[in-house]
Amino acid sequence: MDKERTINPDLIEEKITKRTKAIIPVHLYGLPARMDPIIAIARKHGLKVLEDCAQAHGAEIEGKRVGSFGDIATFSFYPGKNLGAYGDAGGIVTNDEHLASACRMLSNHGQLKKHDHRIIGRNSRLDTIQAAVLKAKLSHLEKWTAARIQAAKWYTERLNDVTKPMVPSDTRHVYHLYVIQSTGREGLMNKLKEVNIGCAIHYPTPLPHLNSYSYKGHKKGDFPVAEKLCSEILSLPIFPEMTEDEVDWVSEVIRDTI
């Protein structure tokens, strides 16, 4: 992959217009974006920073957890995430009391207390069962994260002829996904599936090219980095219980195929 594995801070300012309200760095696959330059750009232009931490529970930059850099951050607790509930769930964190109040109202029918509706909201409250599951699992998150990092280390030691995740020395990648890049992806994916090794493409279509955004009129070539990555990325199996023998098997199939 290219030098930047997430949003490239060097390209942000040229995209800012008078309509821009915020910058949304996505800590994709569990790898933190470069937050210091992003925060500096946002402050320079009077913009908010919304961190997308959906795949990055416990990820760090110089020992500081993601979700604590920007004005507000969102976490997903979908069952498949590093910290997952029993069903759909999510959370928002912020040190800004005004934003916190607004988010609480949005999630609770626009009210902070019963029958006092200040805005038009929705019903997005975290139910008690999901909260209980998350509370029980939270104490295990650090152990699970360490196991993911170990599995990723085994992959990185064993894989050749594919582009592997790059992790800056000051950054803690929590490996929600272990994603490689290969120009021979289709053949590799077919071989893995042939021997019953699960793999997937996260994500096959750049966000601006989804049908829901077709009204914006984006065309092929408008987002060359995202388009290239979407044609070459492949997510390999990774989970806390993964053994070294299992990583050996996946790696061997990849080496024999490429």
Protein Blocks (a to p, Z undefined) as FASTA:
>chain_A
ZZblbdcfklmmmmpcfklmbdcdddehhiacdfklmmmmmmmnopacdddfklmghiae
ehiaghilmmbdcddfbfklmbdcfbdcdddddfbfklmmmmmmmmngoiabehiafbdc
ddfbdcfklmmmmmmmmmmmmmmmmmmmmmmmmmmmmpghiacddddfkbccehlbacdd
dfklmmmmmmmmmnopacddddfbdfklpmklmmnopaehjlmmlmmmmmmgccddddfk
lcfklmmmmmmmmmmmZZ
